[in-house]
């Protein structure tokens, strides 16, 4: 075999090897999406990790198989890996949640809020109940015009002991949530309390439903925008973060 033929053979092998590596990477990404509802993308030298918070936030009790859920025991380690990874520059959080377990949701929100890397949240569909702290936990928050957010008092299912201690417990839990929201958005706690006690918004319930622009006007969310605005803002934040 001549040197030219050997060179061509080696080049073909290298191309085949590159194609196999690319296929493996794509398969790993698809598997990652299936397992963790997340994906990492890289363009123009910027690597972004996108994670979704969908359905109901699952806490200490496993939800039925026919319900979509976000499991906190999967989400928290994922956030740790994003924070520690040298290959990821920023985090995009996509929300379409009805709420769920208060402690699990607040734990995830605290994790996002304490990250050093740039973070952007985008509310699609809904960011209800404990989804509100999750939406405001990012350094910058967006909401599409058609999305809604429901602010309502903490509630529970099952046996409740009718005692002053129970009332105090719920009151303290509500304060924890309100203080977190106030600390990570432009709305004050007095306005939040007014929304919680509204009686003309929800049937057979208390609370307030906010549409996209309303959530921005009251200071809960930073801007009205979609995927393009969220990604563009995150990339700009990454550039500033890298230049610090």
VOPAGU-2260 file (C-alpha; in pm, 1 decimal, decimal comma):
REM VOPAGU-2260
SITE   aa  ch    i         X         Y         Z
SITE  UNK   A    0       0,0       0,0       0,0
SITE  UNK   A    1     139,1     340,9     -98,8
SITE  UNK   A    2     183,4     631,3     142,3
SITE  UNK   A    3    -103,6     815,7     -28,6
SITE  UNK   A    4    -340,4     521,2      17,8
SITE  UNK   A    5    -237,5     483,9     382,7
SITE  UNK   A    6    -302,7     854,1     441,4
SITE  UNK   A    7    -648,8     829,4     283,3
SITE  UNK   A    8    -728,1     521,1     493,4
SITE  UNK   A    9    -623,1     698,4     813,7
SITE  UNK   A   10    -832,5    1000,5     724,5
SITE  UNK   A   11   -1135,7     778,8     664,8
SITE  UNK   A   12   -1082,7     609,1    1001,4
SITE  UNK   A   13   -1056,9     948,2    1173,9
SITE  UNK   A   14   -1379,8    1064,9    1008,3
SITE  UNK   A   15   -1558,2     746,9    1112,1
SITE  UNK   A   16   -1426,2     785,7    1465,9
SITE  UNK   A   17   -1547,0    1147,3    1481,1
SITE  UNK   A   18   -1891,0    1044,4    1354,2
SITE  UNK   A   19   -1914,0     770,7    1618,2
SITE  UNK   A   20   -1813,4    1015,1    1892,3
SITE  UNK   A   21   -2073,2    1265,4    1771,3
SITE  UNK   A   22   -2340,2     996,0    1767,0
SITE  UNK   A   23   -2245,0     886,8    2120,7
SITE  UNK   A   24   -2265,8    1246,5    2242,6
SITE  UNK   A   25   -2610,4    1294,2    2086,4
SITE  UNK   A   26   -2733,3     966,7    2238,5
SITE  UNK   A   27   -2602,4    1070,4    2580,0
SITE  UNK   A   28   -2782,7    1404,5    2551,0
SITE  UNK   A   29   -3110,0    1233,3    2461,9
SITE  UNK   A   30   -3067,7     993,1    2753,0
SITE  UNK   A   31   -2996,3    1286,7    2983,1
SITE  UNK   A   32   -3315,5    1458,8    2868,2
SITE  UNK   A   33   -3516,0    1143,8    2941,5
SITE  UNK   A   34   -3367,0    1093,7    3288,8
SITE  UNK   A   35   -3336,6    1448,2    3421,7
SITE  UNK   A   36   -3551,1    1665,5    3191,3
SITE  UNK   A   37   -3242,4    1870,4    3109,8
SITE  UNK   A   38   -2988,9    1929,0    2835,2
SITE  UNK   A   39   -2657,7    2111,6    2787,2
SITE  UNK   A   40   -2598,4    2316,5    2472,0
SITE  UNK   A   41   -2284,9    2490,8    2344,8
SITE  UNK   A   42   -2274,5    2771,7    2089,0
SITE  UNK   A   43   -2025,4    3052,9    2027,0
SITE  UNK   A   44   -1805,2    2928,4    2308,2
SITE  UNK   A   45   -2086,1    2953,6    2565,8
SITE  UNK   A   46   -2216,5    2639,4    2733,0
SITE  UNK   A   47   -2566,8    2659,0    2882,7
SITE  UNK   A   48   -2753,7    2398,8    3082,6
SITE  UNK   A   49   -3132,8    2397,1    3049,6
SITE  UNK   A   50   -3341,2    2225,8    3315,7
SITE  UNK   A   51   -3718,9    2203,8    3335,7
SITE  UNK   A   52   -3941,6    2225,5    3641,5
SITE  UNK   A   53   -4270,7    2075,8    3529,5
SITE  UNK   A   54   -4590,4    1928,3    3667,9
SITE  UNK   A   55   -4595,7    1893,2    4044,0
SITE  UNK   A   56   -4295,6    1932,6    4274,1
SITE  UNK   A   57   -4255,8    1595,2    4440,3
SITE  UNK   A   58   -4148,5    1599,1    4803,7
SITE  UNK   A   59   -4121,8    1321,7    5062,0
SITE  UNK   A   60   -4410,9    1123,8    4913,4
SITE  UNK   A   61   -4402,2     960,6    4569,5
SITE  UNK   A   62   -4673,3    1085,7    4334,3
SITE  UNK   A   63   -4881,8     848,6    4118,0
SITE  UNK   A   64   -4726,3     736,8    3788,8
SITE  UNK   A   65   -4992,5     917,5    3584,5
SITE  UNK   A   66   -4879,7    1259,4    3717,1
SITE  UNK   A   67   -4591,3    1456,4    3570,6
SITE  UNK   A   68   -4353,2    1562,5    3846,3
SITE  UNK   A   69   -4019,1    1720,5    3929,9
SITE  UNK   A   70   -3831,5    1515,0    4188,1
SITE  UNK   A   71   -3619,7    1715,0    4430,7
SITE  UNK   A   72   -3378,2    1426,8    4494,9
SITE  UNK   A   73   -3283,7    1445,0    4124,7
SITE  UNK   A   74   -3297,2    1822,9    4085,1
SITE  UNK   A   75   -3072,6    1915,3    4379,7
SITE  UNK   A   76   -2772,6    1697,5    4274,0
SITE  UNK   A   77   -2819,0    1828,2    3919,4
SITE  UNK   A   78   -2786,8    2186,9    4045,0
SITE  UNK   A   79   -2471,0    2093,2    4236,1
SITE  UNK   A   80   -2318,1    1942,7    3920,7
SITE  UNK   A   81   -2403,0    2256,0    3718,6
SITE  UNK   A   82   -2244,7    2481,3    3982,5
SITE  UNK   A   83   -1927,3    2271,6    4002,0
SITE  UNK   A   84   -1884,5    2190,2    3632,4
SITE  UNK   A   85   -1609,0    2369,8    3441,5
SITE  UNK   A   86   -1794,0    2292,9    3117,7
SITE  UNK   A   87   -2114,6    2483,6    3202,4
SITE  UNK   A   88   -2131,4    2864,5    3204,8
SITE  UNK   A   89   -2495,0    2936,8    3287,3
SITE  UNK   A   90   -2829,9    2784,0    3383,2
SITE  UNK   A   91   -3168,7    2831,6    3214,8
SITE  UNK   A   92   -3471,3    2715,9    3417,1
SITE  UNK   A   93   -3796,3    2653,4    3226,6
SITE  UNK   A   94   -4104,6    2646,0    3449,5
SITE  UNK   A   95   -4449,8    2505,4    3384,9
SITE  UNK   A   96   -4560,4    2386,6    3726,9
SITE  UNK   A   97   -4878,5    2371,5    3933,0
SITE  UNK   A   98   -4677,3    2384,8    4256,9
SITE  UNK   A   99   -4645,3    2097,4    4498,7
SITE  UNK   A  100   -4445,7    2017,5    4811,7
SITE  UNK   A  101   -4358,3    2346,3    4985,3
SITE  UNK   A  102   -4034,3    2236,9    5154,4
SITE  UNK   A  103   -3901,4    2060,4    4844,0
SITE  UNK   A  104   -3987,2    2356,9    4621,0
SITE  UNK   A  105   -3833,3    2607,3    4859,6
SITE  UNK   A  106   -3520,3    2390,8    4891,3
SITE  UNK   A  107   -3473,5    2390,1    4513,3
SITE  UNK   A  108   -3537,6    2767,2    4502,6
SITE  UNK   A  109   -3272,5    2827,5    4770,9
SITE  UNK   A  110   -3023,9    2615,0    4574,0
SITE  UNK   A  111   -3080,8    2816,9    4255,9
SITE  UNK   A  112   -3063,7    3149,7    4441,7
SITE  UNK   A  113   -2728,9    3057,6    4602,3
SITE  UNK   A  114   -2554,4    2962,3    4277,2
SITE  UNK   A  115   -2259,8    3176,0    4169,1
SITE  UNK   A  116   -2313,0    3116,1    3797,8
SITE  UNK   A  117   -2557,5    3324,1    3589,5
SITE  UNK   A  118   -2915,5    3194,7    3609,8
SITE  UNK   A  119   -3228,9    3289,1    3414,9
SITE  UNK   A  120   -3582,7    3155,9    3462,7
SITE  UNK   A  121   -3862,7    3147,7    3207,0
SITE  UNK   A  122   -4225,7    3085,3    3303,4
SITE  UNK   A  123   -4420,4    2903,6    3031,7
SITE  UNK   A  124   -4778,1    2796,5    3085,8
SITE  UNK   A  125   -4782,6    2841,7    3462,5
SITE  UNK   A  126   -4567,5    2909,5    3765,4
SITE  UNK   A  127   -4820,8    2853,0    4041,2
SITE  UNK   A  128   -4800,4    2823,9    4420,1
SITE  UNK   A  129   -4446,6    2716,3    4521,8
SITE  UNK   A  130   -4357,0    2774,8    4157,3
SITE  UNK   A  131   -4349,5    3148,1    4240,3
SITE  UNK   A  132   -4034,9    3125,5    4460,8
SITE  UNK   A  133   -3878,8    2899,2    4198,0
SITE  UNK   A  134   -3943,9    3157,6    3925,1
SITE  UNK   A  135   -3792,3    3447,5    4120,5
SITE  UNK   A  136   -3493,7    3246,7    4250,2
SITE  UNK   A  137   -3293,9    3307,2    3930,9
SITE  UNK   A  138   -3086,5    3622,2    3889,7
SITE  UNK   A  139   -3313,7    3728,6    3602,8
SITE  UNK   A  140   -3672,1    3613,8    3542,4
SITE  UNK   A  141   -3893,2    3615,6    3232,1
SITE  UNK   A  142   -4254,8    3523,0    3165,8
SITE  UNK   A  143   -4436,2    3478,7    2834,1
SITE  UNK   A  144   -4751,3    3691,9    2785,1
SITE  UNK   A  145   -4986,6    3390,5    2796,5
SITE  UNK   A  146   -4844,6    3236,9    3115,9
SITE  UNK   A  147   -5011,5    3272,2    3456,5
SITE  UNK   A  148   -4891,0    3266,1    3816,8
SITE  UNK   A  149   -5112,6    3194,6    4117,5
SITE  UNK   A  150   -5027,7    3338,9    4457,9
SITE  UNK   A  151   -5228,8    3171,7    4735,0
SITE  UNK   A  152   -5193,3    3076,3    5103,3
SITE  UNK   A  153   -5017,4    2755,9    5211,5
SITE  UNK   A  154   -5255,0    2461,6    5236,4
SITE  UNK   A  155   -5232,9    2092,6    5320,9
SITE  UNK   A  156   -5423,0    1768,7    5272,5
SITE  UNK   A  157   -5495,7    1499,6    5526,4
SITE  UNK   A  158   -5537,1    1518,0    5904,6
SITE  UNK   A  159   -5488,7    1859,8    6065,4
SITE  UNK   A  160   -5484,7    1904,6    6443,4
SITE  UNK   A  161   -5708,2    2196,4    6538,7
SITE  UNK   A  162   -5472,8    2381,4    6772,3
SITE  UNK   A  163   -5299,0    2721,0    6795,8
SITE  UNK   A  164   -4964,8    2549,0    6726,3
SITE  UNK   A  165   -5092,8    2433,5    6386,1
SITE  UNK   A  166   -5195,9    2785,7    6292,0
SITE  UNK   A  167   -4856,5    2922,3    6403,7
SITE  UNK   A  168   -4676,3    2656,8    6199,5
SITE  UNK   A  169   -4861,8    2748,3    5880,7
SITE  UNK   A  170   -4810,8    3116,9    5952,2
SITE  UNK   A  171   -4434,3    3072,7    5990,2
SITE  UNK   A  172   -4416,1    2861,1    5674,8
SITE  UNK   A  173   -4605,4    3129,9    5484,0
SITE  UNK   A  174   -4365,4    3395,9    5613,8
SITE  UNK   A  175   -4064,1    3193,3    5494,5
SITE  UNK   A  176   -4207,7    3182,5    5142,8
SITE  UNK   A  177   -4307,7    3550,8    5136,6
SITE  UNK   A  178   -3969,4    3666,5    5266,5
SITE  UNK   A  179   -3792,2    3460,4    5001,5
SITE  UNK   A  180   -4009,1    3606,0    4724,2
SITE  UNK   A  181   -3959,4    3960,3    4854,0
SITE  UNK   A  182   -3582,4    3908,0    4878,1
SITE  UNK   A  183   -3550,2    3787,7    4518,6
SITE  UNK   A  184   -3795,7    4010,6    4333,3
SITE  UNK   A  185   -3918,1    4371,2    4324,4
SITE  UNK   A  186   -4243,8    4316,1    4511,3
SITE  UNK   A  187   -4288,6    4396,0    4880,4
SITE  UNK   A  188   -4434,2    4162,7    5140,4
SITE  UNK   A  189   -4737,9    4386,6    5208,3
SITE  UNK   A  190   -4848,2    4359,5    4845,2
SITE  UNK   A  191   -4793,8    3983,5    4856,6
SITE  UNK   A  192   -5016,8    3954,6    5163,6
SITE  UNK   A  193   -5289,9    4148,8    4982,6
SITE  UNK   A  194   -5269,3    3900,4    4693,7
SITE  UNK   A  195   -5289,5    3605,3    4931,8
SITE  UNK   A  196   -5606,6    3730,9    5095,6
SITE  UNK   A  197   -5791,4    3830,2    4776,0
SITE  UNK   A  198   -6134,2    3667,9    4765,5
SITE  UNK   A  199   -6261,9    3769,5    4420,4
SITE  UNK   A  200   -6000,6    3598,0    4199,8
SITE  UNK   A  201   -6042,0    3223,4    4266,6
SITE  UNK   A  202   -6361,0    3022,4    4304,8
SITE  UNK   A  203   -6393,6    2857,9    4650,1
SITE  UNK   A  204   -6040,9    2973,7    4735,8
SITE  UNK   A  205   -5828,2    3273,8    4829,4
SITE  UNK   A  206   -5543,9    3417,4    4625,2
SITE  UNK   A  207   -5458,0    3603,2    4305,1
SITE  UNK   A  208   -5396,9    3491,0    3947,1
SITE  UNK   A  209   -5147,4    3702,8    3752,5
SITE  UNK   A  210   -5103,4    3694,2    3376,1
SITE  UNK   A  211   -4767,6    3761,1    3210,6
SITE  UNK   A  212   -4763,4    4142,0    3203,8
SITE  UNK   A  213   -4942,0    4168,8    3539,9
SITE  UNK   A  214   -4666,0    3961,8    3703,5
SITE  UNK   A  215   -4410,6    4209,6    3567,4
SITE  UNK   A  216   -4611,2    4522,1    3654,0
SITE  UNK   A  217   -4639,3    4421,1    4020,7
SITE  UNK   A  218   -4265,1    4350,4    4042,3
SITE  UNK   A  219   -4285,8    3973,7    4079,6
SITE  UNK   A  220   -4112,0    3893,3    3748,1
SITE  UNK   A  221   -3844,7    4106,9    3579,1
SITE  UNK   A  222   -3954,3    4105,9    3214,8
SITE  UNK   A  223   -4206,3    3976,3    2964,7
SITE  UNK   A  224   -4023,9    3763,5    2709,4
SITE  UNK   A  225   -3981,0    3422,7    2556,7
SITE  UNK   A  226   -3702,2    3176,3    2485,7
SITE  UNK   A  227   -3498,0    3407,4    2264,0
SITE  UNK   A  228   -3496,7    3688,5    2520,1
SITE  UNK   A  229   -3411,5    3448,6    2802,9
SITE  UNK   A  230   -3118,8    3286,1    2618,1
SITE  UNK   A  231   -2983,6    3618,6    2488,8
SITE  UNK   A  232   -2992,2    3767,5    2839,1
SITE  UNK   A  233   -2824,7    3459,0    2987,2
SITE  UNK   A  234   -2544,3    3469,2    2729,6
SITE  UNK   A  235   -2483,5    3838,9    2805,1
SITE  UNK   A  236   -2475,9    3760,4    3177,6
SITE  UNK   A  237   -2222,4    3482,3    3112,3
SITE  UNK   A  238   -1996,2    3725,2    2922,3
SITE  UNK   A  239   -2005,5    3973,5    3211,0
SITE  UNK   A  240   -1946,5    3694,0    3462,8
SITE  UNK   A  241   -1642,4    3566,9    3272,0
SITE  UNK   A  242   -1494,0    3917,6    3250,9
SITE  UNK   A  243   -1511,6    3977,2    3626,9
